[in-house]
Amino acid sequence: MKILITGTTGYIAKRLVLQLLKNGHQLVCCVRDLNRIPDEIEYEENIEFLKIDFLQPDQTVFPTDIDAAYYLIHSMSTSASNFNELERNCAVNFKKLVEETTCTQVIYLSGIVNDNSLSKHLESRLEVEKTLQSTSYALTTFRAGIIVGSGSASFEIIRDIVEKLPVMVTPKWLNTKTQPIAIRDVLTFLERGVGNEQLYNKSFDICGPEILTYKEMILQFGKVRKLKRYILTLPVLTPKLSSYWLYFVTSTSFSLAQALVDSMKVEVIAKPNNINQLLDVKPISYADAVNLAFQKIEQNDVVSSWKDAISSGVFDDQLGDHIQLPQYGCYKDVRSIKIENEQFTIDRIWSIGGKNGWYSFNWLWRIRGYVDKVFGGVGLRRGRTHDTYLEPGDPLDFWRVLLADKKQKRLLLYAEMKLPGEAWLEFKIVKDKLFQRAVFRPKGLWGRIYWYSVLPFHAFVFKGMINSLVKK
């Protein structure tokens, strides 16, 4: 089948594409930014990439010969005040384009919406489902609750909580019931649902076999990790205080923390249906899902992460808009050093950040990360998806990877920390020299004050970093 995929660089779609390719399907993958095509699929034979923004699709030449499509566009972490309107417009534009094709089925991954009082994001997902309904094609909707897997937002947030806090004083929403599902089961439903006429124009709740409170999920997570944890829930923690608690304890952004707290007050329990029998799926338990996630982490085989999404930081546009280092109106710290072993230096550059640290004065980097969190930034807690591998769009602590090209021997990072301006950090090897460039384009007087206030630290932080990149 020829299948159209939206949200290609997202957490779900990035994994689904790999499974569909294994099954021999021909894919058309929609991306907003061609610089963010994942390396794992960029050169596959049965795949083509379509640059399109479904909020502004007018100039796009859309394929007409597709058989099915997946609608996987959604962001929990956007801070836009008109979130519902943007979601609806995106769905309307997608629908108009698909109705002009030979597509017979659209599959949409939504959220379970059975509670009488829905959060803003669950209301939006239900509205999108209604918008996507059409007489030109059949709509199949899978409604999932908490998705558990390596790199998923819920998994990483619970992991932060469990591994950092032996004793927790928590908000009362930890007693809310939910029905988590493993990412592998979500992908199986999506994969087996395509082309199945029994699912046409129907919606199905998909879930794991257990109904758990968030408190029980945390305790089970701790048990899997062999960590004893104690939890006290208090009714006095307001949604706003709960959002701050989640934001400072975990690696989530504040906008995502707000969205999660809003959603976690709603019970997410599936309605009984026969989808497991129709598609021959036997969902695994929550504990098994956590165990499988850690197997992927230990093998350094995390295919995608919620942090890969541009909206998990401060970016709201394309990587290509920032890939050229500005030349004028900027402050620069440029250093160079002769290389002793090129492969060693490249490996060090590609392993920088995350748990490997920044090779020089890591305690100062941690302080800068904490200051960023205090002012509402992403801080250092996002880490990195892989320990030794980078590709454009990856998060790297409070940076975003713009370019990671080993052939060019160049790594370019863009700052997503809270700054009175814009900042880039570049590592580039030319012949037998490593060039390290920190470029800052200030915004107003405060930007200039900021640069000169941190300038004394550059003298030893950046010097120590470049020396560590070339010396064993």
Backbone torsions as a table, in degrees:
resi	resn	phi	psi	omega
1	MET	NA	151.5	173.3
2	LYS	-99.0	116.3	-170.4
3	ILE	-120.9	134.0	175.7
4	LEU	-94.0	132.6	179.3
5	ILE	-118.3	127.9	172.0
6	THR	-103.4	161.9	179.8
7	GLY	65.1	36.4	-170.9
8	THR	-55.3	-36.7	-176.8
9	THR	-88.8	4.1	-178.6
10	GLY	-80.9	173.3	-174.0
11	TYR	-60.2	-47.3	-176.9
12	ILE	-76.8	-52.1	-172.4
13	ALA	-62.1	-38.1	-178.3
14	LYS	-58.5	-35.9	178.7
15	ARG	-81.4	-37.8	-179.0
16	LEU	-63.8	-39.3	179.9
17	VAL	-55.8	-44.0	-178.7
18	LEU	-62.5	-39.4	179.8
19	GLN	-70.1	-40.6	-179.7
20	LEU	-66.7	-35.3	177.0
21	LEU	-64.7	-39.3	178.4
22	LYS	-61.9	-29.7	-179.1
23	ASN	-86.6	4.1	173.5
24	GLY	85.7	11.6	179.2
25	HIS	-75.9	152.6	172.8
26	GLN	-95.5	128.3	-171.1
27	LEU	-116.9	143.8	168.5
28	VAL	-116.9	110.7	-174.5
29	CYS	-102.5	122.3	-179.1
30	CYS	-87.9	130.5	177.2
31	VAL	-136.2	145.7	175.2
32	ARG	-79.1	-26.4	-172.3
33	ASP	-137.4	114.2	-178.5
34	LEU	-66.6	-16.3	176.6
35	ASN	-73.4	-11.5	-175.2
36	ARG	-107.1	17.1	176.8
37	ILE	-65.1	124.3	-178.8
38	PRO	-61.3	138.2	-178.6
39	ASP	-58.5	-32.9	-175.7
40	GLU	-62.2	-25.0	-174.3
41	ILE	-121.8	-4.6	-171.0
42	GLU	-58.7	-36.3	-173.9
43	TYR	-111.7	19.3	176.6
44	GLU	-68.7	147.8	-175.4
45	GLU	-71.6	-44.4	-172.9
46	ASN	-91.2	43.8	-176.4
47	ILE	-147.8	141.4	172.4
48	GLU	-133.7	154.3	-175.4
49	PHE	-115.4	134.8	-178.3
50	LEU	-118.4	116.7	177.9
51	LYS	-79.5	117.4	-177.5
52	ILE	-157.1	140.0	171.3
53	ASP	-113.0	113.0	-174.5
54	PHE	-70.5	-4.9	170.4
55	LEU	-86.0	-21.6	178.8
56	GLN	-141.4	70.4	-171.6
57	PRO	-92.5	7.6	-168.6
58	ASP	-58.3	-38.0	-174.0
59	GLN	-89.9	6.2	-173.9
60	THR	-90.5	134.1	172.7
61	VAL	-86.9	104.5	-172.5
62	PHE	-90.6	135.3	179.0
63	PRO	-66.5	145.9	-178.0
64	THR	-109.0	-9.4	-172.4
65	ASP	-104.0	38.6	-179.7
66	ILE	-93.3	151.2	-179.4
67	ASP	-97.5	-33.4	-178.3
68	ALA	-152.8	163.4	-179.5
69	ALA	-145.5	148.1	174.0
70	TYR	-110.0	127.8	175.1
71	TYR	-102.4	103.7	-174.1
72	LEU	-124.7	34.6	-179.0
73	ILE	-98.0	118.4	176.0
74	HIS	-173.1	143.2	177.4
75	SER	-135.8	119.8	175.3
76	MET	-75.7	-22.4	-167.0
77	SER	-99.2	2.4	178.4
78	THR	-69.6	146.0	179.6
79	SER	-105.6	10.4	-177.9
80	ALA	-62.2	134.8	-179.3
81	SER	-71.2	-27.3	179.4
82	ASN	-99.7	41.1	-176.3
83	PHE	-52.8	-49.5	-176.8
84	ASN	-61.3	-39.3	179.6
85	GLU	-66.0	-42.0	178.3
86	LEU	-63.4	-42.5	178.5
87	GLU	-61.7	-44.1	-178.7
88	ARG	-65.9	-44.5	179.8
89	ASN	-62.0	-39.4	178.6
90	CYS	-62.1	-44.5	179.5
91	ALA	-66.7	-39.7	178.9
92	VAL	-61.9	-45.3	-179.6
93	ASN	-65.8	-40.9	176.8
94	PHE	-60.4	-47.2	-178.1
95	LYS	-59.6	-45.4	-179.9
96	LYS	-59.6	-42.9	-178.6
97	LEU	-68.4	-42.6	-177.5
98	VAL	-69.4	-32.5	179.6
99	GLU	-65.9	-16.7	178.0
100	GLU	-92.3	6.3	-179.4
101	THR	-110.4	-176.8	177.6
102	THR	-91.6	13.9	-177.5
103	CYS	-60.3	132.8	179.7
104	THR	-105.5	-16.7	-177.5
105	GLN	-148.4	135.6	170.6
106	VAL	-116.7	130.0	177.2
107	ILE	-108.0	126.5	-177.4
108	TYR	-120.6	129.0	175.1
109	LEU	-95.2	113.7	-177.1
110	SER	-117.6	-166.0	177.8
111	GLY	-114.2	156.8	177.9
112	ILE	-68.4	127.1	-171.2
113	VAL	-128.0	52.4	-175.3
114	ASN	-99.4	-10.1	-179.7
115	ASP	-76.4	150.5	-179.7
116	ASN	-70.3	-25.4	-179.1
117	SER	-120.9	105.1	-175.2
118	LEU	-95.7	151.8	173.6
119	SER	-73.4	169.1	179.5
120	LYS	-59.3	-40.1	-177.2
121	HIS	-73.4	-37.4	177.1
122	LEU	-70.1	-36.4	174.1
123	GLU	-60.7	-40.8	179.6
124	SER	-63.6	-41.6	-179.5
125	ARG	-65.3	-38.6	177.3
126	LEU	-65.9	-39.6	178.4
127	GLU	-64.1	-40.7	177.7
128	VAL	-62.7	-41.3	178.7
129	GLU	-58.7	-44.8	178.8
130	LYS	-64.9	-38.6	-179.2
131	THR	-65.2	-36.3	-175.4
132	LEU	-75.9	-14.3	-179.8
133	GLN	-63.0	138.8	-172.7
134	SER	-152.0	156.5	173.2
135	THR	-90.9	-6.9	-178.3
136	SER	-88.5	-25.1	179.4
137	TYR	-145.3	164.7	176.9
138	ALA	-91.5	136.0	178.0
139	LEU	-103.1	128.3	172.9
140	THR	-115.6	122.4	-178.5
141	THR	-114.7	125.0	171.1
142	PHE	-103.9	123.6	-179.0
143	ARG	-107.1	115.4	-176.9
144	ALA	-113.5	154.5	174.3
145	GLY	-95.5	-133.1	178.5
146	ILE	-65.9	124.7	179.1
147	ILE	-99.0	126.5	-175.1
148	VAL	-112.3	120.4	178.2
149	GLY	-176.6	162.9	178.8
150	SER	-56.7	125.2	178.4
151	GLY	90.2	-10.1	179.2
152	SER	-73.3	152.2	-176.3
153	ALA	-60.0	-45.9	-177.8
154	SER	-64.3	-41.4	179.7
155	PHE	-62.4	-48.6	-176.2
156	GLU	-67.5	-35.3	179.8
157	ILE	-69.1	-45.8	177.0
158	ILE	-64.2	-37.1	177.5
159	ARG	-60.0	-45.1	177.5
160	ASP	-58.4	-46.6	-176.9
161	ILE	-62.6	-48.4	-175.0
162	VAL	-66.3	-42.9	-172.6
163	GLU	-81.5	-14.1	-178.0
164	LYS	-104.7	-26.0	-170.1
165	LEU	-122.9	102.4	176.1
166	PRO	-69.5	-30.7	176.6
167	VAL	-126.2	130.6	-175.0
168	MET	-125.9	132.3	168.3
169	VAL	-105.0	111.4	-165.4
170	THR	-122.1	163.7	176.2
171	PRO	-70.2	161.3	-176.4
172	LYS	-69.5	-18.5	-179.1
173	TRP	-67.2	-6.5	174.6
174	LEU	-67.4	-11.5	176.5
175	ASN	-92.2	1.1	176.9
176	THR	-69.1	138.7	-178.3
177	LYS	-87.1	145.1	179.1
178	THR	-149.1	168.5	-177.9
179	GLN	-131.1	84.5	-174.1
180	PRO	-67.1	156.4	179.5
181	ILE	-137.7	141.7	-179.7
182	ALA	-72.4	145.0	179.3
183	ILE	-59.0	-36.1	-179.7
184	ARG	-62.4	-35.1	179.0
185	ASP	-73.6	-37.7	175.9
186	VAL	-58.9	-46.5	-179.4
187	LEU	-64.2	-36.4	178.6
188	THR	-64.7	-44.4	176.8
189	PHE	-59.3	-47.4	-178.9
190	LEU	-62.1	-43.6	-177.0
191	GLU	-67.3	-45.9	-176.4
192	ARG	-78.8	-15.5	-178.4
193	GLY	-77.9	-21.9	-174.9
194	VAL	-69.9	129.3	178.1
195	GLY	80.4	1.5	-179.0
196	ASN	-89.9	107.7	-173.7
197	GLU	-67.8	-19.3	177.7
198	GLN	-67.2	-16.2	-177.2
199	LEU	-101.4	-1.4	-175.5
200	TYR	-63.2	134.8	177.1
201	ASN	55.1	40.0	177.7
202	LYS	-136.1	158.3	174.7
203	SER	-123.0	145.3	-177.0
204	PHE	-136.2	132.1	169.5
205	ASP	-78.4	129.1	177.0
206	ILE	-116.4	140.2	-172.4
207	CYS	-162.0	167.8	173.0
208	GLY	-81.1	179.3	-174.0
209	PRO	-80.9	-5.8	-173.3
210	GLU	-120.2	144.4	168.9
211	ILE	-101.3	118.6	-174.9
212	LEU	-130.2	150.2	167.1
213	THR	-82.2	163.5	177.1
214	TYR	-62.6	-32.8	176.8
215	LYS	-62.4	-44.7	178.8
216	GLU	-65.4	-35.4	176.8
217	MET	-63.1	-42.9	179.3
218	ILE	-64.0	-44.0	-178.8
219	LEU	-67.2	-39.6	177.1
220	GLN	-66.0	-38.6	176.8
221	PHE	-59.1	-46.1	178.4
222	GLY	-61.6	-37.7	179.0
223	LYS	-64.5	-41.5	177.3
224	VAL	-61.0	-38.1	-179.0
225	ARG	-86.0	0.5	-179.6
226	LYS	60.0	44.9	178.9
227	LEU	-124.3	124.0	178.3
228	LYS	-81.8	124.5	-177.5
229	ARG	-127.3	145.6	-178.8
230	TYR	-122.4	132.7	-173.9
231	ILE	-127.0	129.7	172.7
232	LEU	-119.9	120.4	179.9
233	THR	-98.0	137.4	-179.0
234	LEU	-122.1	138.4	179.9
235	PRO	-80.2	-6.6	-172.7
236	VAL	-86.8	-9.3	-179.6
237	LEU	-79.4	110.3	-178.7
238	THR	-71.0	165.1	177.2
239	PRO	-54.7	-38.4	-179.3
240	LYS	-69.1	-44.2	176.9
241	LEU	-63.7	-37.2	177.6
242	SER	-62.6	-39.4	179.1
243	SER	-64.1	-42.6	178.0
244	TYR	-65.4	-39.5	178.0
245	TRP	-59.3	-47.9	-179.1
246	LEU	-65.7	-39.0	-177.3
247	TYR	-64.8	-43.8	-175.7
248	PHE	-80.8	-27.4	-178.1
249	VAL	-82.8	-32.3	-173.3
250	THR	-114.4	-178.4	-178.0
251	SER	-90.2	5.7	-177.3
252	THR	-73.5	154.8	172.7
253	SER	-76.9	163.5	-177.1
254	PHE	-68.2	-37.3	179.5
255	SER	-63.8	-39.9	177.4
256	LEU	-69.4	-37.8	177.8
257	ALA	-59.7	-43.0	177.9
258	GLN	-62.0	-44.3	-179.7
259	ALA	-64.0	-40.3	-179.1
260	LEU	-67.0	-44.1	178.8
261	VAL	-62.2	-40.5	178.2
262	ASP	-61.1	-40.7	-178.7
263	SER	-77.4	-33.2	-175.0
264	MET	-72.4	-9.7	175.0
265	LYS	-80.6	-9.7	-175.6
266	VAL	-103.1	130.3	175.8
267	GLU	-67.2	132.8	-178.7
268	VAL	-120.3	83.2	-178.0
269	ILE	-121.4	131.7	-174.0
270	ALA	-76.1	146.5	170.5
271	LYS	-81.8	141.0	179.5
272	PRO	-60.4	139.8	175.7
273	ASN	-157.5	179.9	-175.0
274	ASN	-106.7	22.1	-175.3
275	ILE	-65.5	-33.8	179.1
276	ASN	-61.8	-40.6	179.6
277	GLN	-72.6	-40.6	-178.7
278	LEU	-60.4	-39.3	-176.1
279	LEU	-107.7	4.5	177.7
280	ASP	55.4	54.9	178.5
281	VAL	-115.6	133.1	175.7
282	LYS	-118.1	90.7	-176.3
283	PRO	-57.2	142.5	-178.6
284	ILE	-88.4	165.5	-178.2
285	SER	-73.6	166.0	178.4
286	TYR	-61.4	-44.5	-179.2
287	ALA	-62.6	-40.3	178.2
288	ASP	-65.5	-37.9	178.8
289	ALA	-63.7	-41.4	177.8
290	VAL	-64.4	-43.2	178.4
291	ASN	-60.2	-45.0	179.7
292	LEU	-64.1	-37.5	178.9
293	ALA	-61.4	-42.6	-179.4
294	PHE	-71.3	-27.6	173.5
295	GLN	-62.9	-42.0	177.7
296	LYS	-64.3	-40.9	-179.7
297	ILE	-64.6	-44.8	-178.9
298	GLU	-66.1	-29.1	178.1
299	GLN	-87.3	3.0	-176.4
300	ASN	53.9	44.7	-173.7
301	ASP	-123.6	40.8	178.2
302	VAL	-83.7	108.4	-173.6
303	VAL	-69.5	-41.2	-177.7
304	SER	-148.5	160.2	179.8
305	SER	-141.6	150.1	175.7
306	TRP	-59.8	-25.6	-178.8
307	LYS	-71.5	-15.3	178.6
308	ASP	-66.2	-24.4	-178.6
309	ALA	-64.5	132.7	179.7
310	ILE	-57.0	-34.5	-176.9
311	SER	-71.8	-5.1	175.8
312	SER	-77.1	-6.2	176.3
313	GLY	-122.7	-136.4	-178.5
314	VAL	-110.7	-4.1	177.7
315	PHE	-65.2	136.4	170.9
316	ASP	-133.0	18.4	178.8
317	ASP	-141.2	-159.2	-173.0
318	GLN	-92.5	151.6	178.9
319	LEU	-60.4	-38.8	-176.8
320	GLY	-60.5	-22.2	179.2
321	ASP	-70.7	-12.8	-175.3
322	HIS	-122.5	5.2	-168.5
323	ILE	-78.7	-18.8	176.9
324	GLN	-92.7	121.5	179.2
325	LEU	-66.0	128.5	179.7
326	PRO	-67.8	149.8	-176.6
327	GLN	-107.3	-24.7	-172.9
328	TYR	-120.2	151.2	178.7
329	GLY	67.9	27.2	-175.4
330	CYS	-124.5	156.5	168.9
331	TYR	-103.5	142.4	-174.1
332	LYS	-135.7	145.6	169.0
333	ASP	-122.8	104.5	-174.6
334	VAL	-114.7	127.5	-179.9
335	ARG	-134.5	152.9	175.9
336	SER	-142.5	155.1	-178.9
337	ILE	-154.7	147.2	179.6
338	LYS	-74.7	139.5	-176.8
339	ILE	-90.5	137.0	175.7
340	GLU	-91.6	-40.1	-178.6
341	ASN	-141.8	107.2	-173.2
342	GLU	-60.9	-44.9	-178.1
343	GLN	-64.4	-39.0	176.8
344	PHE	-60.3	-45.0	-178.9
345	THR	-65.0	-43.3	178.4
346	ILE	-61.4	-44.3	179.2
347	ASP	-62.0	-39.4	179.0
348	ARG	-66.0	-41.7	179.7
349	ILE	-62.9	-45.2	-176.1
350	TRP	-74.1	-6.7	178.8
351	SER	-108.8	5.3	-173.8
352	ILE	-68.8	149.4	176.7
353	GLY	82.1	-175.9	-177.5
354	GLY	62.2	-142.0	-178.7
355	LYS	-72.8	-14.3	177.2
356	ASN	-78.4	-17.8	179.6
357	GLY	75.9	-173.6	-176.2
358	TRP	-109.8	16.6	169.7
359	TYR	69.4	-7.9	-177.9
360	SER	-153.0	123.9	177.5
361	PHE	50.7	53.4	-178.5
362	ASN	-59.1	-29.6	-179.5
363	TRP	-65.6	-31.8	175.4
364	LEU	-70.3	-37.8	175.8
365	TRP	-62.5	-39.8	179.8
366	ARG	-66.2	-39.9	176.7
367	ILE	-61.7	-43.5	179.3
368	ARG	-62.6	-37.7	177.6
369	GLY	-65.7	-40.4	179.0
370	TYR	-65.5	-43.3	177.6
371	VAL	-58.8	-40.8	179.4
372	ASP	-62.2	-42.1	178.5
373	LYS	-62.9	-39.7	-179.7
374	VAL	-59.9	-35.7	-178.7
375	PHE	-92.9	14.2	174.2
376	GLY	90.2	13.0	-179.9
377	GLY	-87.5	-174.7	-176.2
378	VAL	-82.7	-21.9	-179.2
379	GLY	65.2	-167.9	-178.4
380	LEU	-91.3	-3.7	-166.0
381	ARG	-75.1	-11.5	176.9
382	ARG	-68.6	-27.1	-178.2
383	GLY	60.8	-137.3	178.1
384	ARG	-142.9	153.3	-176.3
385	THR	-70.1	-42.5	179.6
386	HIS	-122.1	150.8	-177.1
387	ASP	-75.5	-30.7	-172.8
388	THR	-131.9	7.0	-174.2
389	TYR	-127.7	137.0	178.9
390	LEU	-135.3	146.9	171.9
391	GLU	-145.0	158.7	-178.6
392	PRO	-53.6	135.0	-179.0
393	GLY	97.9	-14.7	-179.6
394	ASP	-66.5	144.6	170.4
395	PRO	-78.8	147.1	177.0
396	LEU	-142.9	87.4	-171.6
397	ASP	55.3	-123.2	179.0
398	PHE	-96.0	23.2	173.8
399	TRP	-112.6	164.7	172.0
400	ARG	-124.8	133.6	-179.8
401	VAL	-74.8	118.5	175.9
402	LEU	-90.5	-40.7	-177.3
403	LEU	-145.7	131.9	176.0
404	ALA	-139.8	91.3	-172.7
405	ASP	-125.7	105.6	-178.7
406	LYS	-71.8	-25.7	176.8
407	LYS	-67.8	-41.4	175.8
408	GLN	-79.8	-11.7	-177.8
409	LYS	58.4	48.6	-174.5
410	ARG	-141.2	131.8	173.1
411	LEU	-124.2	127.3	-179.1
412	LEU	-125.1	126.9	-178.6
413	LEU	-117.2	148.6	177.1
414	TYR	-122.4	133.7	-174.1
415	ALA	-74.6	130.0	173.2
416	GLU	-110.5	12.7	174.2
417	MET	-76.3	164.6	177.0
418	LYS	-73.1	118.1	-176.1
419	LEU	-141.6	150.5	171.5
420	PRO	-85.2	55.5	-176.8
421	GLY	156.8	-162.9	179.1
422	GLU	-121.9	147.9	-177.6
423	ALA	-138.5	142.2	176.7
424	TRP	-127.1	151.0	173.6
425	LEU	-134.2	122.0	-174.2
426	GLU	-123.6	138.8	171.3
427	PHE	-122.1	126.1	-177.1
428	LYS	-145.7	133.0	178.3
429	ILE	-101.4	125.2	175.8
430	VAL	-125.4	114.3	-175.4
431	LYS	57.3	-116.0	-176.9
432	ASP	-107.8	23.9	-178.9
433	LYS	-126.9	143.8	171.8
434	LEU	-100.8	127.1	175.7
435	PHE	-108.5	130.1	179.3
436	GLN	-119.9	119.7	-176.5
437	ARG	-123.1	126.3	169.8
438	ALA	-110.2	120.0	-176.2
439	VAL	-120.9	131.2	-179.4
440	PHE	-128.9	123.9	176.1
441	ARG	-105.5	105.3	-173.3
442	PRO	-73.2	156.0	175.0
443	LYS	-118.8	105.0	178.2
444	GLY	73.1	-169.6	-177.3
445	LEU	-64.1	-40.9	-177.5
446	TRP	-63.4	-31.5	177.2
447	GLY	-64.3	-40.5	179.8
448	ARG	-70.5	-39.5	177.0
449	ILE	-63.0	-41.3	179.8
450	TYR	-59.7	-47.6	-176.8
451	TRP	-58.4	-47.5	-176.9
452	TYR	-71.9	-24.4	178.4
453	SER	-73.2	-30.5	-179.8
454	VAL	-96.5	-8.8	-176.5
455	LEU	-56.6	-40.5	179.3
456	PRO	-59.9	-31.3	-179.5
457	PHE	-73.7	-29.1	-179.7
458	HIS	-59.4	-34.6	-173.4
459	ALA	-55.9	-40.4	-179.0
460	PHE	-104.8	-27.8	179.4
461	VAL	-68.7	-52.6	-177.8
462	PHE	-70.8	-33.9	177.2
463	LYS	-65.6	-45.6	178.9
464	GLY	-63.2	-35.8	-178.7
465	MET	-67.0	-47.0	-178.0
466	ILE	-67.8	-34.8	176.2
467	ASN	-64.3	-38.9	-179.4
468	SER	-70.7	-21.6	-179.5
469	LEU	-77.3	-17.8	-176.4
470	VAL	-115.5	-14.9	-175.5
471	LYS	-111.3	131.1	177.9
472	LYS	-73.8	NA	NA
